[in-house]
Amino acid sequence: MIPLLGTVLGATAKTLLISLLSEKVIIKVLVGKNEGDGLLGWLVKRSTNKLDDQLVHTIRERLQETGKL
């Protein structure tokens, strides 16, 4: 019983770690570390819509405030 519980807890910790790392990778790919980086920054450069520019800027600011970026 105890070895089974250890295996389940180990697998749960591994899954949690992978999901957290995946979240950071996805955020960095979408938003990028600097202004204009990432997929969203690339799209903003090709757009003339100021609303999109402001939205990406706000997302980047909030992620930097929370320390996720």
The 8 nearest C-alpha neighbors of each residue, nearest first, counted from 0:
[[1, 3, 2, 4, 5, 6, 7, 8],
 [0, 2, 4, 3, 5, 6, 7, 8],
 [3, 1, 5, 4, 0, 6, 7, 8],
 [2, 4, 6, 0, 1, 5, 7, 8],
 [3, 5, 1, 7, 6, 2, 8, 0],
 [6, 4, 2, 8, 3, 7, 9, 1],
 [5, 7, 9, 3, 4, 8, 10, 2],
 [6, 8, 4, 10, 9, 5, 11, 3],
 [9, 7, 11, 5, 10, 6, 4, 12],
 [10, 8, 6, 12, 11, 7, 5, 13],
 [9, 11, 13, 7, 8, 12, 6, 14],
 [12, 10, 8, 14, 9, 13, 7, 15],
 [11, 13, 15, 9, 10, 14, 16, 8],
 [14, 12, 10, 16, 11, 15, 17, 9],
 [13, 15, 11, 17, 12, 16, 10, 18],
 [14, 16, 12, 18, 13, 17, 11, 19],
 [17, 15, 13, 19, 14, 18, 12, 20],
 [16, 18, 20, 14, 19, 15, 21, 13],
 [17, 19, 21, 15, 20, 16, 14, 22],
 [20, 18, 22, 16, 21, 17, 15, 23],
 [21, 19, 17, 23, 22, 18, 16, 24],
 [20, 22, 18, 24, 19, 23, 17, 25],
 [23, 21, 19, 25, 20, 24, 26, 18],
 [24, 22, 26, 20, 21, 25, 27, 19],
 [23, 25, 21, 27, 26, 22, 28, 20],
 [24, 26, 28, 22, 27, 23, 21, 29],
 [27, 25, 23, 29, 24, 28, 30, 22],
 [28, 26, 31, 24, 30, 25, 29, 23],
 [29, 27, 37, 25, 26, 31, 30, 24],
 [28, 30, 38, 37, 26, 39, 27, 31],
 [31, 29, 37, 27, 39, 26, 28, 38],
 [32, 30, 37, 36, 27, 28, 33, 29],
 [31, 33, 27, 36, 68, 30, 34, 37],
 [34, 32, 36, 31, 35, 30, 37, 59],
 [33, 35, 36, 32, 40, 31, 56, 59],
 [34, 36, 40, 33, 41, 37, 44, 31],
 [37, 35, 31, 40, 33, 34, 32, 30],
 [38, 36, 31, 30, 29, 28, 40, 39],
 [37, 39, 29, 41, 40, 28, 42, 30],
 [38, 40, 42, 41, 29, 37, 30, 43],
 [41, 39, 35, 43, 36, 37, 42, 38],
 [40, 42, 38, 44, 39, 43, 37, 35],
 [41, 43, 39, 45, 40, 44, 38, 46],
 [44, 42, 46, 40, 45, 41, 52, 39],
 [45, 43, 41, 42, 46, 40, 35, 47],
 [44, 46, 42, 43, 41, 47, 40, 48],
 [47, 45, 43, 48, 44, 42, 51, 52],
 [46, 48, 49, 45, 43, 44, 52, 51],
 [47, 49, 50, 46, 51, 52, 43, 53],
 [50, 48, 52, 51, 53, 47, 46, 54],
 [49, 51, 53, 52, 48, 54, 55, 47],
 [52, 50, 54, 49, 53, 48, 55, 43],
 [51, 53, 49, 50, 55, 54, 43, 56],
 [52, 54, 56, 50, 51, 55, 57, 49],
 [53, 55, 51, 57, 56, 52, 50, 58],
 [54, 56, 58, 52, 57, 53, 59, 51],
 [55, 57, 53, 59, 54, 58, 52, 60],
 [56, 58, 60, 54, 59, 55, 53, 61],
 [59, 57, 55, 61, 60, 56, 62, 54],
 [58, 60, 56, 62, 57, 61, 55, 63],
 [61, 59, 57, 63, 62, 58, 64, 56],
 [62, 60, 64, 58, 63, 59, 57, 65],
 [61, 63, 59, 67, 65, 68, 64, 60],
 [64, 62, 68, 66, 60, 61, 65, 67],
 [65, 63, 61, 62, 66, 60, 67, 68],
 [64, 66, 62, 63, 67, 61, 68, 60],
 [67, 65, 63, 68, 64, 62, 61, 60],
 [68, 66, 62, 65, 63, 23, 64, 26],
 [67, 63, 66, 62, 32, 27, 26, 59]]
